[in-house]
């Protein structure tokens, strides 16, 4: 069954998210607050394409972060598609993997971000779940911009004018 992107928005390719320094600071504050309140072993915030925005914690090497972020984005997308196919899709979904020693939470944070947290199994699940959902809602409310037209936020006219001005400024 072939559906158009309008009928199935998950078929539309995600664009890269642009984060201002102020937004990056806010994302870091939300993630670090979640890590401290839970307490979490580690926290990772990435965009839906798997680009790492914030990471804090132990047990992961920097070399594996890009792979982890890509897998998490794919995991969330697959889970959302399963929910859509079974008629169970809802906004603000959370995926919980409960283990003997650690629990992991994967939360959609609006249309642009993925929030991942791992905590010890001694942390009460209800408490951790509420905190993760709250952090996800805070991240979702940030309204990040994306590269819808492939220009990476630059207009060719503005760039040309800025370049001309910079070149002219070299001789003044």
C-alpha positions in Angstrom: 0.0 0.0 0.0 1.6 3.2 -1.1 0.5 6.3 0.8 1.4 9.9 0.0 3.4 11.9 2.5 0.2 13.8 3.4 -1.5 10.5 4.4 1.6 9.2 6.2 3.8 11.9 7.6 6.4 9.4 8.8 7.4 9.0 5.1 8.6 12.6 4.9 12.3 12.8 5.3 13.3 14.7 8.4 15.4 17.9 8.0 18.3 18.9 10.2 17.4 20.9 13.2 19.1 24.2 13.9 19.8 25.2 17.5 20.8 28.7 18.6 23.3 29.0 21.4 20.5 30.1 23.7 18.4 27.1 22.8 21.5 24.8 23.3 21.9 26.3 26.7 18.2 25.6 27.5 18.4 22.0 26.2 21.5 21.5 28.4 19.7 22.9 31.5 16.7 20.7 31.0 18.9 17.6 30.4 21.1 18.3 33.4 18.1 19.0 35.7 16.5 15.7 34.6 19.8 13.9 35.3 20.1 15.4 38.8 16.4 14.9 39.8 16.1 11.3 38.7 19.1 10.5 39.3 20.1 9.2 35.9 23.2 7.3 34.8 23.2 9.2 31.6 21.0 11.5 29.4 21.2 12.1 25.7 19.2 14.6 23.6 19.4 14.2 19.8 17.4 15.4 16.8 15.2 13.0 14.9 18.1 12.3 12.4 20.4 11.1 15.2 22.6 14.2 15.6 23.7 14.6 19.2 22.8 17.9 20.9 23.5 17.1 24.6 25.1 14.2 26.3 25.9 13.8 30.0 26.8 10.8 32.0 28.9 7.7 32.5 29.2 4.5 30.6 29.4 5.8 27.0 32.4 6.7 25.0 32.3 9.7 22.7 33.0 7.5 19.7 29.7 5.6 20.3 27.4 8.6 20.8 26.7 9.2 17.1 25.7 5.5 16.6 23.6 5.6 19.8 21.8 8.7 18.7 21.1 7.3 15.3 19.8 4.0 16.8 17.6 5.9 19.2 16.1 8.1 16.5 15.4 4.9 14.5 14.0 3.1 17.5 11.5 5.9 18.2 10.5 6.2 14.5 10.0 2.4 14.3 7.9 2.4 17.5 5.8 5.3 16.3 5.2 3.5 13.0 4.2 0.3 14.9 1.8 2.4 17.0 0.4 4.0 13.9 -0.2 0.7 12.1 -1.9 -0.8 15.2 -4.1 2.3 15.8 -2.4 3.2 19.0 -0.4 6.3 18.0 -0.6 9.2 20.3 1.5 12.3 20.9 4.1 12.4 23.7 4.7 8.6 23.7 7.4 7.1 25.9 9.2 3.8 25.4 10.4 2.1 28.6 12.8 -0.8 28.8 12.8 -2.2 32.3 15.9 -4.2 33.2 17.3 -6.0 36.3 20.0 -3.3 36.9 19.0 -0.4 34.7 15.9 1.1 33.1 15.9 3.1 29.9 13.4 5.7 28.7 13.1 6.9 25.2 10.8 9.9 24.8 9.7 12.0 21.8 10.3 15.6 22.6 8.1 17.3 20.0 8.5 16.8 16.3 12.3 17.5 16.3 14.0 15.9 19.3 14.5 12.6 21.0 15.3 12.3 24.8 17.0 9.2 26.1 17.7 8.5 29.8 19.1 5.5 31.6 18.7 5.1 35.3 19.4 2.5 37.9 16.5 0.1 38.6 16.3 1.3 42.2 14.8 4.6 40.9 11.0 4.3 41.1 9.6 3.9 37.6 6.7 6.2 38.1 8.9 9.0 39.4 11.4 8.6 36.5 8.6 8.4 34.0 7.0 11.7 35.2 10.3 13.5 35.1 11.2 12.2 31.6 7.7 13.2 30.2 8.1 16.7 31.9 11.5 17.2 30.3 10.2 16.0 27.0 7.4 18.5 27.1 9.8 21.3 28.0 12.0 20.4 25.1 9.0 20.2 22.7 7.9 23.7 23.7 11.1 25.2 22.3 9.9 25.3 18.7 13.2 24.7 17.0 13.7 25.6 13.4 14.6 23.1 10.6 16.2 23.3 7.2 12.9 22.9 5.3 14.3 24.3 2.0 17.8 22.9 2.1 19.4 26.4 2.4 20.7 25.7 6.0 19.2 29.0 7.1 20.9 31.2 4.6 19.3 33.1 1.7 21.5 33.5 -1.3 20.5 37.2 -1.6 21.5 37.9 2.0 24.7 35.9 1.7 25.7 37.7 -1.5 25.0 41.1 0.1 27.0 40.2 3.2 29.9 38.9 1.1 29.9 42.1 -1.0 29.8 44.2 2.2 32.7 42.3 3.7 34.8 42.6 0.6 34.1 46.3 0.3 35.0 46.6 4.0 38.5 45.2 3.3 39.4 48.4 1.4 37.7 51.0 3.6 
